[in-house]
Amino acid sequence: MDFAFSPKVRDLQKQAADFLERAVIPAEPTYAAQLREISPWDTPPVIEELKAEARRSGLWNLFLPGERGAGLTNLEYAPIAEISGRSPLLMPEAMNCSAPDTGNMEILTHFATESVRERWLTPLLAGEIRSAYTMTEPLVASSDANNIDTRITVESDGLRITGRKWLATGAMSPRCQVAIVMGRSDPDGARHRTHSLVVVPLETPGVEILRSTGVFGYSDSGHGGHAEIHYDNVWVPRENLLGELHGGFAIAQARLGPGRIHHAMRAIGMAERAFDLMCARVQERVAFGRRLAEQGVVQDWVAEARIRIEMVRLLVLKTAWLMDTVGNRGAATEIAAIKVAAPEMATWVIDRAIQAHGGGGLSDDFPLAQLYAQARMLQLADGPDEVHKMTLARQQLRRYAPAT
């Protein structure tokens, strides 16, 4: 494994770091102020300014390999995504690299019909619209995909969708125009041949956006919230099917592989920003006659945080390298591991930084509380940690199963 970055990647790292420090972090107060001035669920105008600058700088669609994206491998994208995680509400969207659009664009690239790609992928790649991914449901434990209750039925030349979804990130935004829906199209089929994925424009009759849920009290309104959606007898043409009928589970897994590692990459950036804030804070504050930086417990936090960050970064790079060299299936063990390890590390580091800031760490005067909410959400997003640990354990235990 060679994790040395090419001159091209080092140049992109430098450009991304400069963009972060010069434009993105200074724009965070403007973003917060504009949120208070605009209509609910609108995107603060400063995001469009940042998008224009990112595009001029070549920091655009970096997540997507191949001719439609920047042509970076997973390993090459990793350090850029990490930098963007330092400002997770602004920088990923500024570079058109934010979830759930990234995963949706990958699915549309590989599995959509040509007409659907032209209608929806083209404006997504241009950053003109947003999209949603609706899998999670409020009435069942949908971490087990076989519990999903939304039904997709074939009707001559179309598909009929009925069900209720929630935590559909971004769907409250007026810029969100399309969703990818996961539902059961053959409930009696083989375990992993019961689901289908369908592209549903949100203006379709029967699509009812009910409300948004919060995340630890944050509405994430500038990003479009986390919506509950009722698909009430919704009809779409057959061409809106992604891939083959009843093949949605495999496509969803293909989507989630890159999505999981992208979240892990950004989680490292969240942790690094919290680490910087913690170290600066403990040098400034005095308690019991000594700077906090001289207190043994604080030094333990700093050392432990650095160890955890470095270990997770190496696992992320290994996972990215494996995805590039042997594919998502060959990297399944590492993808499951990093999905658990990265948010767990980030929440620990951010929590220590909050503690070091005292009461201020709980406030919105610092980004730590919102960073914590974002990182903690990742322990459920794209599947809860417990499911990934179960998958990882089963993969390992197969090697020791007695011969039959």
C-alpha positions as CSV (number, residue, x, y, z in Angstrom):
1,M,0.0,0.0,0.0
2,D,1.4,3.3,-1.1
3,F,-0.4,6.3,0.4
4,A,1.9,8.9,-1.0
5,F,-0.1,11.6,-2.8
6,S,0.7,12.6,-6.4
7,P,1.7,16.2,-7.3
8,K,-1.9,16.6,-8.6
9,V,-3.4,15.6,-5.3
10,R,-1.0,17.8,-3.3
11,D,-1.9,20.8,-5.4
12,L,-5.6,20.0,-4.8
13,Q,-5.0,19.7,-1.1
14,K,-3.3,23.1,-1.1
15,Q,-6.1,24.7,-3.1
16,A,-8.8,23.1,-0.8
17,A,-7.0,24.2,2.3
18,D,-6.6,27.7,1.0
19,F,-10.3,27.8,0.0
20,L,-11.3,26.6,3.5
21,E,-9.2,29.2,5.4
22,R,-9.6,32.1,3.0
23,A,-13.3,31.8,2.0
24,V,-15.3,29.1,3.8
25,I,-14.5,29.5,7.5
26,P,-14.9,33.4,7.2
27,A,-18.3,32.8,5.5
28,E,-19.6,30.7,8.4
29,P,-20.9,33.8,10.4
30,T,-22.5,35.1,7.2
31,Y,-24.2,31.8,6.6
32,A,-25.6,31.9,10.2
33,A,-26.8,35.5,9.8
34,Q,-28.4,34.8,6.4
35,L,-30.3,31.8,7.8
36,R,-32.1,34.2,10.1
37,E,-33.1,36.5,7.2
38,I,-34.3,34.1,4.5
39,S,-37.4,32.0,4.2
40,P,-37.4,28.7,6.0
41,W,-35.5,25.9,4.1
42,D,-34.0,28.3,1.6
43,T,-30.2,28.1,1.1
44,P,-28.2,31.1,2.3
45,P,-27.0,33.1,-0.7
46,V,-23.4,32.9,0.5
47,I,-23.4,29.2,-0.6
48,E,-23.9,30.2,-4.2
49,E,-20.9,32.6,-3.9
50,L,-18.8,29.8,-2.5
51,K,-19.9,27.4,-5.2
52,A,-18.9,29.9,-8.0
53,E,-15.5,30.3,-6.4
54,A,-15.0,26.6,-5.9
55,R,-15.9,25.9,-9.5
56,R,-13.5,28.5,-10.8
57,S,-10.8,26.9,-8.7
58,G,-11.4,23.4,-10.1
59,L,-12.8,22.2,-6.7
60,W,-15.9,20.8,-8.3
61,N,-17.4,17.2,-8.3
62,L,-14.2,15.9,-6.9
63,F,-16.0,12.8,-5.5
64,L,-17.0,11.3,-8.8
65,P,-14.5,9.3,-10.8
66,G,-14.6,9.0,-14.6
67,E,-15.4,11.6,-17.2
68,R,-18.4,13.1,-15.4
69,G,-16.3,14.0,-12.4
70,A,-12.8,15.1,-11.6
71,G,-11.3,11.7,-12.3
72,L,-10.0,11.2,-8.8
73,T,-9.7,7.8,-7.2
74,N,-11.1,7.2,-3.7
75,L,-7.5,7.4,-2.4
76,E,-6.9,10.7,-4.1
77,Y,-10.2,12.2,-3.0
78,A,-9.7,11.2,0.7
79,P,-7.5,14.2,1.8
80,I,-9.7,16.7,0.0
81,A,-12.9,15.3,1.6
82,E,-11.1,15.5,5.0
83,I,-10.4,19.2,4.5
84,S,-14.1,19.8,3.6
85,G,-15.1,18.1,6.8
86,R,-13.7,21.0,8.8
87,S,-16.7,23.0,7.7
88,P,-19.3,20.2,7.0
89,L,-22.3,22.5,6.4
90,L,-20.6,24.8,3.9
91,M,-17.6,23.3,2.1
92,P,-18.9,20.0,0.8
93,E,-21.9,21.8,-0.7
94,A,-19.7,24.5,-2.0
95,M,-17.7,21.9,-4.0
96,N,-20.9,20.0,-5.0
97,C,-19.6,17.1,-2.9
98,S,-22.3,16.9,-0.2
99,A,-24.6,14.0,0.8
100,P,-27.0,12.8,-0.3
101,D,-26.3,14.3,-3.7
102,T,-23.0,12.5,-4.1
103,G,-24.4,9.0,-3.7
104,N,-27.4,9.9,-5.8
105,M,-25.3,11.2,-8.6
106,E,-23.2,7.9,-8.6
107,I,-26.4,5.8,-8.8
108,L,-27.8,7.9,-11.6
109,T,-24.4,7.7,-13.5
110,H,-24.3,3.9,-13.3
111,F,-28.0,2.7,-13.2
112,A,-30.3,5.4,-14.7
113,T,-31.7,5.3,-18.2
114,E,-30.3,7.9,-20.6
115,S,-33.4,10.1,-20.4
116,V,-33.4,10.1,-16.6
117,R,-29.7,10.9,-16.5
118,E,-30.2,13.8,-18.9
119,R,-33.2,15.1,-16.8
120,W,-31.7,14.8,-13.3
121,L,-28.0,14.0,-13.4
122,T,-27.0,16.9,-15.6
123,P,-28.5,19.6,-13.3
124,L,-27.1,17.8,-10.2
125,L,-23.6,17.8,-11.6
126,A,-24.0,21.5,-12.4
127,G,-25.1,22.2,-8.8
128,E,-28.4,23.7,-10.0
129,I,-30.7,21.4,-8.0
130,R,-30.5,19.1,-4.9
131,S,-31.9,15.6,-4.4
132,A,-33.0,13.3,-1.6
133,Y,-32.5,9.6,-0.8
134,T,-35.5,8.0,0.9
135,M,-34.9,4.6,2.6
136,T,-35.5,5.1,6.3
137,E,-39.1,4.7,7.6
138,P,-40.7,5.9,10.8
139,L,-42.9,2.8,11.5
140,V,-40.3,0.0,11.2
141,A,-36.7,-0.8,12.1
142,S,-35.5,-0.1,8.5
143,S,-31.9,-0.8,9.4
144,D,-33.1,-4.3,8.4
145,A,-34.0,-3.6,4.8
146,N,-36.4,-6.5,4.8
147,N,-38.6,-4.6,7.2
148,I,-39.2,-1.8,4.7
149,D,-42.9,-1.3,4.2
150,T,-43.0,1.0,1.2
151,R,-44.5,-0.9,-1.8
152,I,-43.5,-0.5,-5.5
153,T,-45.8,-2.3,-7.9
154,V,-45.6,-2.7,-11.6
155,E,-48.5,-1.2,-13.6
156,S,-48.2,-1.8,-17.4
157,D,-45.7,0.9,-18.5
158,G,-45.2,2.4,-15.0
159,L,-44.5,1.9,-11.3
160,R,-46.9,2.7,-8.4
161,I,-45.3,3.7,-5.0
162,T,-47.0,3.8,-1.7
163,G,-45.3,4.3,1.7
164,R,-43.9,6.7,4.2
165,K,-40.3,7.7,4.7
166,W,-38.5,10.1,7.0
167,L,-35.1,11.6,7.7
168,A,-34.8,12.4,4.0
169,T,-32.0,14.9,4.2
170,G,-32.4,18.0,2.1
171,A,-35.9,17.3,1.0
172,M,-37.4,20.5,2.6
173,S,-35.3,22.7,0.4
174,P,-37.1,24.3,-2.6
175,R,-34.0,23.4,-4.6
176,C,-34.6,19.7,-3.9
177,Q,-36.5,18.5,-7.0
178,V,-36.1,14.7,-7.1
179,A,-35.8,11.7,-4.7
180,I,-34.6,8.2,-5.1
181,V,-37.0,5.9,-3.3
182,M,-36.3,2.4,-2.0
183,G,-39.3,0.1,-1.7
184,R,-40.3,-3.6,-1.7
185,S,-41.3,-4.7,-5.3
186,D,-41.4,-8.4,-4.6
187,P,-42.1,-9.0,-0.8
188,D,-42.1,-12.8,-1.4
189,G,-38.8,-12.9,-3.3
190,A,-35.4,-14.1,-2.2
191,R,-33.9,-12.1,0.7
192,H,-31.9,-9.7,-1.4
193,R,-34.2,-9.7,-4.5
194,T,-37.2,-8.0,-3.0
195,H,-36.3,-4.3,-3.4
196,S,-36.3,-1.8,-6.2
197,L,-35.0,1.8,-6.5
198,V,-37.1,4.4,-8.3
199,V,-36.5,8.0,-9.3
200,V,-39.4,10.2,-8.2
201,P,-39.7,13.9,-9.0
202,L,-41.0,15.7,-5.9
203,E,-43.6,17.5,-8.0
204,T,-45.3,14.2,-8.9
205,P,-48.9,14.0,-7.7
206,G,-49.2,12.0,-4.5
207,V,-45.8,13.1,-3.1
208,E,-46.5,14.9,0.2
209,I,-43.7,16.4,2.2
210,L,-45.1,16.4,5.8
211,R,-42.5,18.0,8.0
212,S,-38.8,18.0,9.0
213,T,-37.3,16.4,12.0
214,G,-34.3,18.0,13.8
215,V,-30.9,16.6,14.8
216,F,-30.1,17.3,18.4
217,G,-32.3,20.4,18.1
218,Y,-30.6,21.6,14.9
219,S,-33.0,22.0,12.0
220,D,-30.2,22.0,9.3
221,S,-32.6,24.3,7.5
222,G,-29.9,25.7,5.1
223,H,-29.2,22.2,4.0
224,G,-32.8,21.4,3.5
225,G,-33.6,19.7,6.8
226,H,-34.6,16.0,7.2
227,A,-38.0,15.5,5.9
228,E,-40.9,13.0,6.4
229,I,-42.5,12.2,3.1
230,H,-45.7,10.3,2.3
231,Y,-45.8,8.7,-1.1
232,D,-49.5,8.3,-1.6
233,N,-50.2,6.1,-4.6
234,V,-47.5,7.8,-6.6
235,W,-47.1,6.8,-10.3
236,V,-43.9,7.2,-12.4
237,P,-43.0,5.8,-15.8
238,R,-41.0,2.5,-16.0
239,E,-38.0,4.4,-17.3
240,N,-37.6,5.8,-13.8
241,L,-36.6,2.4,-12.5
242,L,-32.9,2.3,-11.5
243,G,-31.2,-0.9,-12.8
244,E,-33.4,-4.0,-12.9
245,L,-36.6,-4.7,-11.1
246,H,-36.0,-6.3,-7.7
247,G,-32.3,-5.4,-7.9
248,G,-32.4,-2.4,-5.6
249,F,-30.7,-3.9,-2.7
250,A,-27.5,-4.5,-4.6
251,I,-27.6,-1.0,-6.0
252,A,-28.2,0.5,-2.6
253,Q,-25.1,-1.3,-1.3
254,A,-23.1,0.0,-4.2
255,R,-24.2,3.5,-3.4
256,L,-23.5,3.2,0.3
257,G,-19.9,2.0,-0.1
258,P,-18.5,5.3,-1.4
259,G,-21.0,7.2,0.8
260,R,-19.8,5.6,3.9
261,I,-16.1,6.3,3.2
262,H,-16.9,9.9,2.2
263,H,-18.6,10.4,5.6
264,A,-15.5,8.8,7.3
265,M,-13.2,11.2,5.4
266,R,-15.2,14.2,6.5
267,A,-15.4,13.0,10.1
268,I,-11.6,13.2,10.3
269,G,-11.8,16.8,9.2
270,M,-14.5,17.5,11.9
271,A,-12.2,15.9,14.5
272,E,-9.2,17.9,13.3
273,R,-11.0,21.2,13.6
274,A,-12.2,20.3,17.1
275,F,-8.6,19.3,18.0
276,D,-7.3,22.6,16.8
277,L,-9.9,24.5,18.8
278,M,-9.2,22.4,21.9
279,C,-5.5,22.9,21.8
280,A,-5.8,26.6,21.3
281,R,-8.3,26.9,24.1
282,V,-6.3,25.0,26.7
283,Q,-3.3,27.3,26.0
284,E,-5.4,30.3,26.8
285,R,-7.3,29.4,29.9
286,V,-6.0,29.1,33.5
287,A,-7.6,27.0,36.3
288,F,-6.2,26.2,39.8
289,G,-3.1,28.3,39.1
290,R,-2.0,26.6,35.9
291,R,-2.9,26.8,32.2
292,L,-5.3,24.0,31.2
293,A,-2.6,22.8,28.8
294,E,-0.4,21.9,31.9
295,Q,-3.1,19.8,33.5
296,G,-2.4,16.1,33.2
297,V,-6.0,15.2,32.3
298,V,-6.0,17.7,29.5
299,Q,-2.6,16.4,28.2
300,D,-4.2,12.9,28.2
301,W,-7.1,14.2,26.0
302,V,-4.7,15.8,23.5
303,A,-2.5,12.7,23.2
304,E,-5.4,10.3,23.0
305,A,-7.2,12.5,20.4
306,R,-4.1,12.6,18.2
307,I,-3.6,8.8,18.4
308,R,-7.3,8.2,17.5
309,I,-7.3,10.6,14.6
310,E,-4.1,9.1,13.1
311,M,-5.3,5.5,13.4
312,V,-8.6,6.3,11.8
313,R,-7.0,8.2,9.0
314,L,-4.8,5.3,8.1
315,L,-7.8,2.9,8.1
316,V,-9.6,5.3,5.8
317,L,-6.7,5.4,3.4
318,K,-6.4,1.7,3.4
319,T,-10.1,1.3,2.7
320,A,-9.9,3.8,-0.1
321,W,-6.9,2.0,-1.6
322,L,-8.7,-1.3,-1.4
323,M,-11.9,0.2,-3.1
324,D,-9.7,1.4,-5.9
325,T,-7.7,-1.8,-6.3
326,V,-10.1,-4.7,-5.5
327,G,-13.5,-2.9,-5.6
328,N,-16.2,-2.3,-3.0
329,R,-16.9,-6.0,-2.5
330,G,-13.2,-6.7,-1.8
331,A,-13.1,-3.8,0.7
332,A,-16.3,-4.8,2.5
333,T,-14.6,-5.6,5.8
334,E,-12.8,-2.3,5.8
335,I,-15.8,-0.2,4.7
336,A,-17.8,-1.7,7.6
337,A,-14.9,-1.0,10.0
338,I,-14.4,2.6,9.0
339,K,-18.1,3.3,9.1
340,V,-18.0,2.5,12.8
341,A,-14.5,3.8,13.7
342,A,-14.6,7.3,12.1
343,P,-17.8,8.7,13.8
344,E,-16.9,7.0,17.1
345,M,-13.5,8.7,17.0
346,A,-14.9,12.1,15.9
347,T,-17.6,12.2,18.6
348,W,-14.9,11.4,21.2
349,V,-12.5,14.1,20.1
350,I,-15.3,16.7,19.7
351,D,-16.7,15.8,23.1
352,R,-13.3,16.4,24.7
353,A,-13.0,19.7,22.9
354,I,-16.5,20.7,24.2
355,Q,-15.3,19.8,27.7
356,A,-12.2,21.9,27.3
357,H,-14.3,24.9,26.3
358,G,-16.5,24.6,29.4
359,G,-19.9,26.3,29.0
360,G,-18.8,27.9,25.8
361,G,-18.5,24.5,24.2
362,L,-22.2,23.9,24.6
363,S,-23.1,27.2,22.9
364,D,-23.3,28.3,19.3
365,D,-20.4,30.7,19.9
366,F,-18.2,27.8,18.8
367,P,-18.9,25.2,16.1
368,L,-18.3,22.3,18.5
369,A,-22.0,21.5,19.4
370,Q,-23.0,21.4,15.8
371,L,-19.9,19.4,14.8
372,Y,-20.9,16.9,17.6
373,A,-24.5,16.7,16.3
374,Q,-23.2,16.0,12.7
375,A,-20.7,13.4,13.9
376,R,-23.2,11.7,16.2
377,M,-25.7,11.5,13.3
378,L,-23.2,9.5,11.3
379,Q,-23.4,6.6,13.8
380,L,-26.9,6.1,12.4
381,A,-26.7,7.4,8.8
382,D,-26.0,4.8,6.1
383,G,-26.8,2.1,8.7
384,P,-26.4,2.0,12.4
385,D,-23.0,1.0,13.9
386,E,-24.5,-2.2,15.3
387,V,-25.4,-3.5,11.8
388,H,-21.9,-2.9,10.5
389,K,-20.4,-4.6,13.5
390,M,-22.7,-7.6,13.0
391,T,-21.6,-7.7,9.3
392,L,-18.0,-7.4,10.2
393,A,-18.2,-10.1,12.9
394,R,-19.9,-12.5,10.5
395,Q,-17.2,-11.9,7.9
396,Q,-14.5,-12.7,10.4
397,L,-16.2,-15.7,11.9
398,R,-16.7,-17.4,8.6
399,R,-13.0,-18.0,8.5
400,Y,-13.2,-20.1,11.7
401,A,-16.4,-22.0,10.9
402,P,-16.0,-25.8,11.3
403,A,-15.9,-27.8,8.1
404,T,-19.2,-29.5,7.3
